[in-house]
Amino acid sequence: MQDDQQKRWQRLKKTSFNKKDLSQRMRRVEGVTVRHARKFVVKRWSSAREVRRRIITWVVATGLLISAAGLQLMWNQQSYRTNTVASNGTYAEAVLGPIDTLNPLFASTRADESASQLLFSRLFAYDTKGQLNGDLATKFAVNDKGTVYTVTIRSDARWHDGIKLTAKDVAFTINLLKNPSVGTTNREDWRGISVSVIDDNTLSFTLPAIIAAFPHALTFPIIPEHILGKVEPNAIRENDFGRSPIGSGPFKLRFVQDVDVNAGRKIVHLARSSNYYRGATKLEFFQLHVYDTQDAIVRALSIDEVNSASGLLATNTGRINKSRYEVETVPIKSGVYAFLNTTREFLKDKAIRQALQVGTNTKAILDQLPAGTPTLDLPFINGQLSGDLPKVATYNLKNAQKILDDAGWVRDGATRKKDGRELKLTVVTIKNSDHERVLETLVGQWRDLGIAVDTQVVDQSDPAQRVIQDILQPRNYDVLLYQLAIGSDPDVYAYWHSLQASSRGLNFSNYSNPISDDALVSARSRLEPALRNAKYLTFARQWVSDVPAIGLYQSTTQYVHSKTATAFKSSNVLVSPIDRYSDILYWSVGSRSVYKTP
């Protein structure tokens, strides 16, 4: 068979390439092409010109029809699609550190508190309107005497390791808060209060007396008994739980990344909890980037190391690129005051305190702060009291000078003197660029009154300065420019009652007045809102008359986030900056197009 196939190949004609023959054939093809072009194109071109309008009209009409069909298709697609927030993103938030422990019992910095809020649950929490609502708690009741509170908690709450969260965990946490061996900062808040477990989902609190604001104390983080129950109280701070905690909040810990040990630069990596009782967050991952300075946070935003930042001072938000980031300025329920130490040599004189109040132009101070920063005249947040509120004397330089003149403080050159003594005050504030700017304005106004003023700025982050031991506890100042966290309830007993004018108390003015004391005690021992309001009005009137402090402004918090991120809304009411997480379930990064449901 192979021989037959070979013979057939041998019978094929031998081919060869002839250049001359190819050239002749190409000339013949060229001639035919030219003749056809003349006959069918050139000679008929005049006819094409006659119908060119019809051709152009047909082409344009066809184009318009195609365009209309395309636009209709696009419009139909858009009418059935919409943009919505993306799911499963990673949110990276910058916070000011340091962060030394993830055990919420010892949270002291903004980074500590942020991690605590994301990892752990509470009995109660503040919602987006600043109202106290149940978190773990589902029911809440108080007895007729107002001294026993019964709280029912959710039955579906689980720790991140899957173990059921019960009332025993809540009681365990409170007993640790009360135990002096543990060393928490709010142990005094629980003095005399006992807790009893009724069943897995119910517990009761017994108070030594009525404390109207008690429900607001139930916002502490709950920790697990099944993990820490066998740990000695004095060893809990150093326990591994502080490095790898198990919580019951919307996020659980993945790991902590040390980026720069010397600068305290860390990243706390969190993942959403699949068994969180309120439902899964839209975000799959949350990263807390911890920095040691505000400058480092601003730089991190500029190089896209993070897509948001919390707690930036107003002076630093001016350095943010507004084309890339949204800057939200939201009031919080705290106030900045100039505390007048009523036990110091010159400030014992009520006339001098009154002159300082009348000579303080708070409007000029507000001009140094973000637009919309609320004024603050009273020892309460605006709106906490109703009725006939006392009026604080308005700024009047001449009236302030007259008060000092009438009190015998005569102007002698740049300052005032009386009996050979110069009127001189020392004003102290905490290192903070916003406070320092306000301090400069305030001191300038008081020097215009003829008062000599020395200033001191102390750094709380510097252990060598011993701010608490050397400044705050001994009240080592004439005037303290400082922020008070007033909170959602108007109970300000801790800041103004005479019993709090001690080294361990928070009465930074050393203020003492029997009328004020009685009003503060009576107000916190009544549950009726109208009676409490009346008592606090009495206190406010006496406070305005005695001038133990000058209200400067209500504090704000600044939050920065990229324009592709959905974070808390600026319309949310924040009790403190940490309450920005009240709607964390709905935060997201980016958006996506989806079909609408018919």
JOPEVEN-V336707 format. One record per pair of residues at least 4 apart in sequence whose ideal C-beta (glycine too) atoms are under 6 Angstrom apart, sorted by sequence separation. I is the first residue (numbers start at 1). J is the second residue. If there is no record, write none. Layout:
i=I j=J
i=I j=J
//
This chain:
i=36 j=40
i=37 j=41
i=38 j=42
i=39 j=43
i=51 j=55
i=108 j=112
i=115 j=119
i=116 j=120
i=126 j=130
i=127 j=131
i=134 j=138
i=142 j=146
i=158 j=162
i=159 j=163
i=165 j=169
i=198 j=202
i=207 j=211
i=225 j=229
i=231 j=235
i=240 j=244
i=241 j=245
i=312 j=316
i=355 j=359
i=369 j=373
i=380 j=384
i=466 j=470
i=467 j=471
i=468 j=472
i=469 j=473
i=492 j=496
i=493 j=497
i=501 j=505
i=507 j=511
i=561 j=565
i=568 j=572
i=575 j=579
i=101 j=106
i=107 j=112
i=143 j=148
i=198 j=203
i=231 j=236
i=260 j=265
i=291 j=296
i=300 j=305
i=312 j=317
i=320 j=325
i=342 j=347
i=380 j=385
i=404 j=409
i=411 j=416
i=412 j=417
i=417 j=422
i=446 j=451
i=468 j=473
i=471 j=476
i=500 j=505
i=526 j=531
i=574 j=579
i=107 j=113
i=127 j=133
i=159 j=165
i=176 j=182
i=197 j=203
i=259 j=265
i=291 j=297
i=300 j=306
i=341 j=347
i=346 j=352
i=347 j=353
i=429 j=435
i=447 j=453
i=459 j=465
i=494 j=500
i=500 j=506
i=501 j=507
i=526 j=532
i=561 j=567
i=142 j=149
i=177 j=184
i=320 j=327
i=340 j=347
i=366 j=373
i=409 j=416
i=415 j=422
i=416 j=423
i=446 j=453
i=458 j=465
i=460 j=467
i=500 j=507
i=124 j=132
i=157 j=165
i=196 j=204
i=231 j=239
i=258 j=266
i=272 j=280
i=301 j=309
i=374 j=382
i=107 j=116
i=141 j=150
i=272 j=281
i=409 j=418
i=458 j=467
i=501 j=510
i=523 j=532
i=124 j=134
i=125 j=135
i=195 j=205
i=257 j=267
i=317 j=327
i=408 j=418
i=429 j=439
i=443 j=453
i=124 j=135
i=140 j=151
i=484 j=495
i=495 j=506
i=97 j=109
i=99 j=111
i=104 j=116
i=178 j=190
i=194 j=206
i=256 j=268
i=272 j=284
i=297 j=309
i=404 j=416
i=443 j=455
i=494 j=506
i=523 j=535
i=568 j=580
i=99 j=112
i=102 j=115
i=122 j=135
i=123 j=136
i=124 j=137
i=139 j=152
i=177 j=190
i=228 j=241
i=340 j=353
i=458 j=471
i=522 j=535
i=523 j=536
i=96 j=110
i=97 j=111
i=121 j=135
i=123 j=137
i=137 j=151
i=138 j=152
i=193 j=207
i=255 j=269
i=271 j=285
i=409 j=423
i=498 j=512
i=95 j=110
i=121 j=136
i=254 j=269
i=377 j=392
i=496 j=511
i=568 j=583
i=95 j=111
i=104 j=120
i=137 j=153
i=138 j=154
i=192 j=208
i=270 j=286
i=519 j=535
i=136 j=153
i=254 j=271
i=289 j=306
i=136 j=154
i=269 j=287
i=298 j=316
i=95 j=114
i=227 j=246
i=251 j=270
i=252 j=271
i=498 j=517
i=519 j=538
i=520 j=539
i=267 j=287
i=268 j=288
i=497 j=517
i=519 j=539
i=557 j=577
i=567 j=587
i=136 j=157
i=174 j=195
i=251 j=272
i=252 j=273
i=298 j=319
i=566 j=587
i=224 j=246
i=267 j=289
i=294 j=316
i=566 j=588
i=250 j=273
i=497 j=520
i=516 j=539
i=171 j=195
i=266 j=290
i=565 j=589
i=171 j=197
i=250 j=276
i=427 j=453
i=431 j=457
i=516 j=542
i=564 j=590
i=493 j=520
i=515 j=542
i=264 j=292
i=423 j=451
i=424 j=452
i=425 j=453
i=426 j=454
i=427 j=455
i=428 j=456
i=429 j=457
i=431 j=459
i=480 j=508
i=168 j=197
i=263 j=292
i=513 j=542
i=167 j=197
i=422 j=452
i=430 j=460
i=473 j=503
i=250 j=281
i=493 j=524
i=171 j=203
i=167 j=200
i=170 j=203
i=491 j=524
i=513 j=546
i=166 j=200
i=361 j=395
i=416 j=450
i=167 j=202
i=251 j=286
i=358 j=393
i=415 j=450
i=475 j=510
i=167 j=203
i=357 j=393
i=415 j=452
i=511 j=548
i=358 j=396
i=411 j=450
i=509 j=548
i=509 j=549
i=329 j=370
i=335 j=376
i=358 j=399
i=359 j=400
i=358 j=400
i=439 j=481
i=331 j=374
i=355 j=400
i=155 j=201
i=435 j=481
i=490 j=536
i=153 j=201
i=333 j=381
i=355 j=403
i=152 j=201
i=173 j=222
i=354 j=403
i=355 j=404
i=400 j=449
i=428 j=477
i=152 j=202
i=173 j=223
i=182 j=233
i=426 j=477
i=151 j=203
i=170 j=222
i=181 j=233
i=351 j=403
i=426 j=478
i=427 j=479
i=428 j=480
i=429 j=481
i=169 j=222
i=172 j=225
i=181 j=234
i=425 j=478
i=150 j=204
i=179 j=233
i=182 j=236
i=425 j=479
i=169 j=224
i=314 j=369
i=148 j=204
i=149 j=205
i=169 j=225
i=314 j=370
i=351 j=407
i=168 j=225
i=148 j=206
i=147 j=207
i=163 j=226
i=146 j=210
i=159 j=224
i=368 j=437
i=368 j=438
i=483 j=555
i=365 j=438
i=368 j=441
i=365 j=441
i=364 j=441
i=105 j=184
i=165 j=248
i=361 j=445
i=161 j=246
i=360 j=445
i=160 j=246
i=159 j=246
i=160 j=247
i=488 j=575
i=159 j=248
i=359 j=449
i=157 j=248
i=160 j=252
i=124 j=218
i=123 j=218
i=124 j=219
i=122 j=219
i=122 j=221
i=120 j=221
i=121 j=222
i=116 j=221
i=381 j=486
i=384 j=490
i=380 j=490
i=160 j=273
i=379 j=492
i=104 j=221
i=158 j=275
i=315 j=433
i=157 j=277
i=313 j=433
i=314 j=434
i=156 j=277
i=313 j=434
i=154 j=277
i=120 j=247
i=121 j=248
i=119 j=247
i=121 j=249
i=120 j=249
i=119 j=249
i=106 j=237
i=118 j=249
i=347 j=478
i=118 j=251
i=341 j=475
i=344 j=478
i=341 j=478
i=103 j=241
i=103 j=242
i=340 j=479
i=102 j=242
i=101 j=242
i=338 j=479
i=339 j=480
i=102 j=245
i=338 j=481
i=336 j=483
i=385 j=533
i=334 j=483
i=335 j=484
i=387 j=537
i=390 j=540
i=334 j=485
i=335 j=486
i=385 j=536
i=390 j=541
i=334 j=486
i=392 j=544
i=115 j=268
i=333 j=486
i=333 j=487
i=390 j=544
i=333 j=488
i=378 j=540
i=379 j=543
i=98 j=264
i=97 j=264
i=342 j=509
i=343 j=510
i=342 j=510
i=339 j=508
i=340 j=509
i=341 j=510
i=342 j=511
i=339 j=509
i=115 j=288
i=114 j=288
i=377 j=551
i=376 j=551
i=376 j=553
i=376 j=554
i=111 j=290
i=373 j=553
i=374 j=554
i=373 j=556
i=365 j=552
i=366 j=553
i=357 j=547
i=360 j=550
i=362 j=552
i=99 j=290
i=91 j=283
i=95 j=288
i=97 j=290
i=354 j=547
i=357 j=550
i=89 j=283
i=353 j=547
i=87 j=282
i=90 j=285
i=91 j=286
i=92 j=287
i=93 j=288
i=94 j=289
i=95 j=290
i=97 j=292
i=88 j=284
i=92 j=289
i=94 j=291
i=110 j=311
i=94 j=297
i=94 j=300
i=342 j=548
i=340 j=548
i=340 j=549
i=339 j=549
i=94 j=306
i=337 j=549
i=338 j=550
i=92 j=306
i=337 j=551
i=92 j=307
i=93 j=308
i=94 j=309
i=95 j=310
i=96 j=311
i=336 j=552
i=336 j=553
i=335 j=554
i=336 j=555
i=334 j=555
i=331 j=554
i=332 j=555
i=331 j=556
i=332 j=557
i=329 j=556
i=330 j=557
i=329 j=558
i=328 j=559
i=327 j=560
i=325 j=560
i=326 j=561
i=325 j=562
i=326 j=563
i=320 j=560
i=330 j=570
i=317 j=558
i=328 j=570
i=332 j=574
i=333 j=575
i=330 j=574
i=332 j=576
i=312 j=558
i=310 j=559
i=309 j=560
i=308 j=561
i=307 j=562
i=307 j=565
i=311 j=577
i=216 j=489
i=213 j=489
i=213 j=491
i=281 j=585
i=283 j=587
i=282 j=588
i=212 j=524
i=210 j=525
i=212 j=527
i=250 j=584
i=146 j=527
i=130 j=573
i=128 j=572
i=129 j=573
i=130 j=575
i=126 j=575
i=126 j=579
i=128 j=582
i=127 j=582
i=128 j=583
i=117 j=578
i=117 j=581
i=113 j=578
i=85 j=566
i=91 j=589
i=89 j=588
i=89 j=589
i=89 j=590
i=86 j=588
i=85 j=588
i=86 j=590
i=86 j=591
i=85 j=591
i=86 j=592
i=83 j=591
i=83 j=593
i=84 j=594
i=81 j=593
i=81 j=595
i=82 j=596
i=80 j=595
i=80 j=596
//
